[in-house]
Amino acid sequence: MACESLQFEPTGNRLRTLKSMTTFGPSLTFLLFKRALDFTGAWLGILLTAPVTIFCALWILAMDGRPVLYSQWRVGQDGWLFRIHKFRTMAKDAERGGEAKFAIAGDPRIIPGCAWMRKSHADELPQLWNILRGKMSLVGPRPERPEIIAQMRTQVPGLERRLAGRPGLTGLAQIRNGYSNDVRGLRRKLAYDIRYLRRPSVWADLRLLLQTLPRLWDQMAM
């Protein structure tokens, strides 16, 4: 499948493409097994985390009212845009004017009592439904907002190459690099994402899922 260099003005639900950059070609067998793993894993995740999901929803509702969830446009495979769903852990006016802003340590925009959701990644549980719908995978490069990619692509050449695969809930970059929102961190994540995409393997996906479990609590998450 081809990954192309992209202009970051949405055309319909896709980002306008310019020219081909690189090609990653996983086998059909791998894609079928990966989709089966995603579907099964997402359903198991939804069932096993149902109590946590309900608690998060009720807490946000009690502390800051509706909406409990929020959605954002993210850049998916081959530049297709899709809406990602998360628990809303920040105040309703966290991004006044629609400007994308990275979270910072001790961010005052975080709803009281919701910092643990971000550090444990419980706020990302609604993304299991994105996986069921086939917009995401359990393992793959984390999907970024188009505004963030537009800001960073001049400082991180080849950033679009990570769009060759379906975005994931966890991935090699998350395991090896952890949470980071600076240019240096993005460059490291890009290197790990490309390494993962060049070596597709169901066993590698299973190994990364197992390695994710002890890292669910991320002290660096903001």
Secondary structure, DSSP 8 states (H G I E B T S, - for coil): -EEEEEEEEEETTEEEEEEEEEE----HHHHHHHHHHHHHHHHHHHHHTHHHHHHHHHHHHHHH-S-SEEEEEEE-GGGBEEEEEEE--B-TTTTGGG------TT-TTB-TT-HHHHHTTGGGTTHHHHHHTTS-EEES-----HHHHHHHTTTSTTGGGGGGS--EEE-HHHHHH-S--SHHHHHHHHHHHHHHHHS--HHHHHHHHHHHGGGSS-TT--
